[in-house]
Amino acid sequence: MFHYMVVYLMHYTSRRIPSNERLKFQTVNAICLAFVLVPQFYVMGRPKSSRYCQQPLLNNLSAFLAMSIIASGFSVLLTVLEPVPMSFRAAYHVFGLLSFGQGLCTTILTLTATSCADTTPELYYLSLTLTVACVASTTFFAVKGGMWIMKSLPVAQ
């Protein structure tokens, strides 16, 4: 759910800024998105990344990069649109489910590819970093969802 969280943080941070100042926030948005995208492009371009690894970490990174590009589009649109259409929100939440699946695949592939640390170190360590980010963001949303459920339950007196 890393991508979902990136878009979530950009959207809710932009809502704390007055409407007439939101276009200036796009600079901060671009810097955050570059922080997410540049390492992925760098590792994809490294010759060592195409070496043999028993797990398809490079294929997974390609899918992760595609999801990151889609997340950047959602991030830009959600910070600019006022109000956000319901159909766009629904698409964003479906994207969140896909992001959860991508994070799950990244976690499983990385945890089963410890031998790839020797053959493709940059790819393995980026996958490990992305795994930690996916687990942290999923934990964040699990706690947030639990708190939302607790808040919506009737209080026993």
Secondary structure, 3 states (H helix, E strand, C coil): CHHHHHHHHHHHHHCCCCHHHHHHHHHHHHHHHHHHHHHHHHHHHCHHHHCCCCCCHHHHHHHHHHHHHHHHHHHHHHHHCCCCCHHHHHHHHHHHHHHHHHHHHHHHHHHCCCCHHHHCHHHHHHHHHHHHHHHHHHHHHHHHHHHHHHHHCCCCC
